[in-house]
Amino acid sequence: MQEMFELYGRTMYTRNWYYLVIVLSFTLIALSRLSQRRLLISLFGMFAKSRGIRTYARETNVFNPLSSVLLLLNFVLTTGFFTYQLLLLSDKGFSIHNWQVSILLLLPVVYFLLNFLSLIIIGWLSGEHSKLRSLLDIEFSTILTLGVFYSFFLLFYLVGQNIQQYILEIVVVVFIVSITWRILRSSYAAWSKGIQWYYIILYLCTLEILPLAVVYDWFR
C-alpha cells in the first residue's frame, strides 16, 4: 500500500511538472503576440523562405525584440524538456537530481548558439558580415520556429499517455528536418551572395555535421 501511494505521488508530481512547462510555454507564445498579432504567421513564412529573407524580415518585423526574447525563452524551455525525456530513455542512469542533466539539457541551445556565434566570427574575420546577415536570420528563425513546434508537441505529449514514445521520435525527426532545411537554405543563401563552395563545405563539415555526429555517437 505504501509503495502504491509513493508511485501515485511520483506520478502526480511528474504530471504537475508537465502542466507547468506547458503553461509557461504557451504563456510565452501568447505574450510574444501582444506586440504583433500576425507574428506566428510571419515566423512560419520566414521559416519557409529561401530567398529575399532580409527584405521579408524588415517588412514583417518578425524579429521584434520583445517577441524574439520571449520565443527564445520558449525554445530553451521546450527543447530542454524534450532533451530530458530523451535522456531518460538513453539508459545512462540520468535522473532529475543528476548534476549532468542541467548541462545536457542545454545541448540544442549550445548547438545553435555555437553556429550563430561562428557566423558572426566568420563575418568579422572575413569582412563579409553583410553577406552573412541573411544566414543569421535563417539561424534565428529556425530556433524560434522550432520552439513553437515543440510547444504543440508538449501538449500532445501530455494528453497522449500511450503515444509519448512516438511523440519523442517525431520530435527528433522534426529537429533533424529543421536542421537539414536550415543547412540547405543557408548554403543557397551563401552561394547566392558569392561565397565560394569550398568555404561552405568546410563550414558544414566542421560546425554542422561534426557536432551532430559526436552527439549521435554519444547517445548510441
C-alpha positions in Angstrom: 0.0 0.0 0.0 2.8 2.4 0.9 4.5 1.7 -2.4 1.3 2.4 -4.3 1.0 5.8 -2.6 4.6 6.6 -3.4 4.1 5.7 -7.0 0.9 7.8 -7.1 2.8 10.7 -5.6 5.6 10.5 -8.1 3.1 10.3 -11.0 1.2 13.3 -9.8 4.4 15.3 -9.3 5.5 14.4 -12.9 2.2 15.4 -14.4 2.2 18.7 -12.4 5.6 19.4 -13.8 4.4 18.7 -17.3 1.5 21.0 -16.8 3.8 23.8 -15.5 6.1 23.5 -18.6 3.1 23.6 -21.0 1.5 26.6 -19.2 4.8 28.5 -19.3 5.4 27.6 -22.9 2.0 28.8 -24.2 2.2 31.9 -21.9 5.4 32.9 -23.6 3.9 32.4 -27.0 0.8 34.4 -26.1 2.9 37.3 -24.7 5.1 37.3 -27.8 2.0 38.0 -29.9 0.9 41.1 -27.9 3.1 43.4 -30.0 2.4 41.7 -33.3 -0.7 39.6 -33.7 0.5 38.0 -37.0 3.8 37.1 -35.5 3.5 33.3 -35.9 2.3 33.6 -39.5 5.3 35.8 -40.3 7.6 33.4 -38.5 6.4 30.4 -40.4 6.6 32.3 -43.6 10.2 33.2 -42.7 11.0 29.6 -42.0 9.7 28.6 -45.4 11.6 31.2 -47.4 14.9 30.7 -49.1 15.1 34.0 -51.0 14.5 37.6 -50.0 15.0 36.8 -46.4 16.3 40.1 -45.2 13.6 42.1 -47.0 10.9 39.8 -45.6 12.3 40.3 -42.1 12.2 44.1 -42.4 8.7 44.2 -43.9 7.1 41.9 -41.3 9.2 42.9 -38.3 9.3 39.3 -37.5 12.3 39.8 -35.2 10.6 42.2 -32.9 13.0 42.5 -29.8 10.4 41.6 -27.1 8.8 38.8 -29.1 12.2 37.4 -30.1 13.3 37.2 -26.5 10.1 35.5 -25.4 10.2 33.0 -28.2 13.8 32.3 -27.5 13.0 31.5 -23.9 10.3 29.2 -25.2 12.8 27.4 -27.3 15.1 26.9 -24.3 12.2 25.6 -22.3 10.7 23.2 -24.8 14.0 21.8 -26.1 15.2 21.3 -22.5 12.0 19.4 -21.7 12.3 17.0 -24.6 16.0 16.6 -24.2 15.4 15.5 -20.6 12.8 13.0 -21.8 15.3 11.6 -24.3 18.0 11.3 -21.7 15.6 9.2 -19.6 15.3 6.8 -22.5 19.0 6.6 -23.1 19.6 4.1 -20.4 22.6 6.1 -19.0 21.2 6.4 -15.5 20.1 10.1 -15.6 17.6 11.5 -13.2 16.2 14.9 -12.3 18.8 15.1 -9.5 21.8 14.3 -11.6 24.0 17.3 -11.9 25.0 16.4 -15.5 21.4 16.8 -16.6 21.5 20.6 -16.0 24.3 20.8 -18.6 23.0 18.2 -21.1 19.5 19.9 -21.2 21.2 22.8 -23.0 22.7 20.7 -25.8 20.3 22.0 -28.5 20.7 25.6 -27.3 24.5 25.3 -27.3 24.5 23.7 -30.8 22.5 26.6 -32.3 24.4 29.2 -30.2 27.8 27.9 -31.5 26.5 28.1 -35.1 25.2 31.6 -34.5 28.4 32.8 -33.0 30.6 31.1 -35.6 28.8 33.0 -38.3 29.4 36.3 -36.5 33.1 35.5 -36.0 33.5 34.4 -39.7 31.8 37.5 -40.9 34.1 39.7 -38.7 37.3 37.9 -39.7 36.5 37.8 -43.4 35.0 41.3 -43.5 31.9 39.8 -45.2 29.5 40.4 -42.4 26.9 42.0 -44.7 26.8 38.8 -46.8 26.1 36.7 -43.8 23.2 38.6 -42.3 20.7 36.5 -44.2 22.3 33.4 -42.8 22.0 34.8 -39.3 18.3 35.5 -40.0 17.9 31.9 -41.1 19.5 30.6 -38.0 17.4 32.7 -35.7 14.1 32.0 -37.5 14.8 28.2 -37.2 15.4 28.5 -33.5 12.2 30.4 -32.9 10.1 28.3 -35.2 11.3 25.0 -33.7 10.4 26.2 -30.2 6.8 26.9 -31.4 6.6 23.5 -33.0 7.7 21.9 -29.8 5.1 23.8 -27.7 2.4 21.9 -29.6 4.2 18.6 -29.3 4.3 19.3 -25.5 0.5 19.4 -25.5 0.2 16.1 -27.4 2.9 14.6 -25.1 0.8 15.3 -22.0 -2.6 14.2 -23.3 -1.4 11.2 -25.2 0.0 8.9 -22.5 0.1 5.9 -24.8 1.9 7.7 -27.6 4.7 9.5 -25.7 7.5 7.4 -27.3 6.1 8.2 -30.7 6.0 11.9 -29.9 9.6 11.8 -28.9 10.5 10.1 -32.1 8.6 12.8 -34.0 10.4 15.5 -32.0 13.8 14.1 -33.1 12.7 13.8 -36.7 11.4 17.4 -36.7 14.8 18.5 -35.2 16.7 16.8 -37.9 14.4 18.0 -40.7 14.7 21.6 -39.4 18.5 21.4 -39.3 18.6 20.0 -42.8 16.2 22.6 -44.1 18.3 25.3 -42.4 21.5 24.0 -43.9 20.0 23.9 -47.4 18.7 27.4 -47.1 21.9 28.7 -45.6 24.0 27.1 -48.3 21.8 28.5 -51.0 21.9 32.0 -49.4 25.7 31.9 -49.0 26.2 30.7 -52.6 23.8 33.4 -54.0 25.9 36.0 -52.1 29.0 34.9 -53.9 30.7 32.8 -51.2 32.8 30.0 -52.6 31.6 26.4 -52.4 34.8 25.2 -50.6 34.1 27.7 -47.7 30.5 26.4 -47.5 31.7 22.8 -47.4 34.3 23.5 -44.8 31.7 25.2 -42.6 29.3 22.3 -43.0 31.8 19.7 -42.1 33.3 21.4 -39.1 30.4 23.3 -37.5 27.3 21.4 -38.6 28.0 17.7 -39.3 30.8 17.1 -36.8 28.9 18.3 -33.6 25.8 16.3 -34.6 27.9 13.2 -35.2 29.5 13.5 -31.8 26.2 13.8 -30.0 24.7 10.9 -32.0 27.6 8.7 -31.2 27.3 9.5 -27.5 23.6 8.7 -27.4 24.1 5.5 -29.4 
